[in-house]
Amino acid sequence: MTFYKPRGKVTNMKNSCKHQKLIEKRIPFYNDFTGDESIDVIWEWEDTFKDIDLHRYKCTQCGEIGYYSGAAKDYYTKGTKNSMLGPTCD
């Protein structure tokens, strides 16, 4: 088994959730010389973020919502309009 370090560090999230989960990947391996088949197992970290709307995402484990920019956060939390977010946010 191989453990990989999580990619990067999630910033501006306030709870104890790491917003990542460890997943198992099984990779079939066939030896051409002996004809043996085996399965290699690799463990990798996967982000638990899913896009839920324009310019924001949500952690599937803890439910915390994050924003791709300060302008997006202001739009969704305070109602501040910003043309940089696109025509739907004017």
Backbone torsions as a table, in degrees:
resi	resn	phi	psi	omega
1	MET	NA	140.5	178.4
2	THR	-120.3	130.7	177.0
3	PHE	-107.2	130.0	177.7
4	TYR	-104.7	147.8	177.4
5	LYS	-71.1	146.6	176.0
6	PRO	-60.7	146.2	179.4
7	ARG	-78.1	124.3	173.1
8	GLY	60.0	-173.9	179.8
9	LYS	-130.8	128.6	-179.9
10	VAL	-77.8	126.7	-178.9
11	THR	-105.5	167.7	178.6
12	ASN	54.6	20.4	171.6
13	MET	-99.6	135.9	-166.7
14	LYS	-100.9	-10.4	-177.6
15	ASN	-100.2	-173.5	-174.3
16	SER	-89.1	-1.3	178.4
17	CYS	-66.6	137.2	179.3
18	LYS	-86.1	-8.6	179.1
19	HIS	58.5	31.5	177.0
20	GLN	-146.5	153.6	174.6
21	LYS	-136.1	151.8	-179.3
22	LEU	-88.8	122.9	-179.6
23	ILE	-118.4	151.2	179.9
24	GLU	-100.3	127.6	175.2
25	LYS	-114.2	126.6	178.7
26	ARG	-103.1	125.3	-177.6
27	ILE	-118.9	114.7	178.5
28	PRO	-68.1	140.9	-179.0
29	PHE	-130.5	129.3	179.1
30	TYR	-118.9	125.6	179.0
31	ASN	-90.0	112.0	-177.4
32	ASP	-64.8	-28.5	-176.2
33	PHE	-80.4	-41.4	-176.9
34	THR	-100.2	-19.0	-177.7
35	GLY	82.2	5.0	-179.8
36	ASP	-76.6	146.7	174.3
37	GLU	-116.5	140.8	176.8
38	SER	-147.1	170.5	178.7
39	ILE	-124.1	122.5	174.3
40	ASP	-88.9	139.0	179.4
41	VAL	-112.4	126.5	178.0
42	ILE	-122.5	133.7	176.6
43	TRP	-103.4	130.0	-180.0
44	GLU	-134.3	154.7	175.4
45	TRP	-87.4	136.2	178.6
46	GLU	-126.0	135.7	177.0
47	ASP	-67.6	146.8	179.9
48	THR	-104.9	20.4	179.3
49	PHE	-87.4	139.3	173.6
50	LYS	-131.1	137.5	175.8
51	ASP	-67.1	132.3	179.7
52	ILE	-115.7	-17.4	-177.0
53	ASP	-166.6	179.6	178.0
54	LEU	-65.5	120.0	175.0
55	HIS	71.4	19.2	174.6
56	ARG	-148.7	157.7	-176.0
57	TYR	-140.2	166.6	-176.3
58	LYS	-138.9	140.5	175.7
59	CYS	-78.1	129.1	-178.5
60	THR	-76.6	-13.9	179.8
61	GLN	-90.0	-46.0	-174.3
62	CYS	-110.4	-13.9	177.9
63	GLY	84.2	3.7	-179.1
64	GLU	-70.7	138.9	-179.1
65	ILE	-100.2	134.7	177.2
66	GLY	-120.6	163.6	-176.9
67	TYR	-125.4	145.4	-179.1
68	TYR	-76.8	-16.2	179.0
69	SER	-155.6	165.2	175.7
70	GLY	-65.1	-34.3	178.7
71	ALA	-64.7	-39.4	178.3
72	ALA	-66.9	-39.9	178.5
73	LYS	-63.1	-44.2	178.2
74	ASP	-62.9	-37.6	-179.7
75	TYR	-64.7	-47.0	-175.8
76	TYR	-79.4	-29.5	-177.0
77	THR	-96.1	-34.5	-175.8
78	LYS	-113.1	-11.7	-179.0
79	GLY	81.0	13.6	-179.3
80	THR	-73.3	120.9	179.6
81	LYS	-76.8	145.2	179.9
82	ASN	-150.1	121.6	-178.2
83	SER	-67.8	-18.0	179.1
84	MET	-69.0	-17.7	-179.0
85	LEU	-85.2	-4.5	177.9
86	GLY	112.9	172.6	-174.9
87	PRO	-67.2	-23.6	-179.8
88	THR	-75.6	-14.8	-176.7
89	CYS	-105.6	11.1	179.1
90	ASP	-79.1	NA	NA
